[in-house]
């Protein structure tokens, strides 16, 4: 399909939406977008919530069975099967505008050395989320994040919380609303399917840098995001987050540094558990504890089975 930019026109693109019991969120997402916008829904819940029926009457929509293999595998399936030159990965719980989506794609069309262009995600109150991008995990960055010094030195920790409209350089960007040129994405290997969910974006950033390319985090494109509202329980997702981090640092660090990063994160989230309990917030304490279980064991329970992440 021809999608080259001519006379300032925005190239054609397709949205890739990975879903896991996310029908209600996707309904909200699609309500704010044109009915004829091209999109592919990759269903990791095997049709449990009727997604095929939801998009049946949309003229440029397609449904793909994700087989429950995780975000990275499902997202790769959507991108590699696309007939478009550009695709935009869009989380079900984001609320992008057409203008914002077109800005991301237009940047890719204008700057061939940029591997991806991502929006900055914000909460319901408009505040930028931490983790909309970030930096390669190191012992120093893990320690700074764990003891909370990233609040004072916001570019010294693991995860970025940029200020709107101020440029920032990061090592990776979240895939919550991220545009890619399909040929570049495929050449870079796509998202690393070793990761069920989380850290596939960190791994993609590493692959980008190894090819001397860059990623753009657009702080002028703000997209509302209900972080973690994917359809899976929050404690399960936090354990997955910890397990994926454990696998990533083990893969890209020597044994001593990998253990030091995991120890720093365990210590930091242990402090968060104690702080939450002191406030009487048992639910939050359990979430932090779930992260500790993931990052220390490298294992996470997913849909009744155990997934080894490290």
Helices and strands as residue ranges (DSSP letters): E 13-19, H 23-31, E 39-43, H 51-54, E 61-65, H 71-80, E 86-90, E 94-95, H 98-110, E 114-122, E 133-134, H 139-146, G 149-151, E 159-160, E 172-173, E 177-181, H 182-187, H 200-210, E 214-225, H 234-252, H 255-278, H 282-297, E 299-302, E 305-308
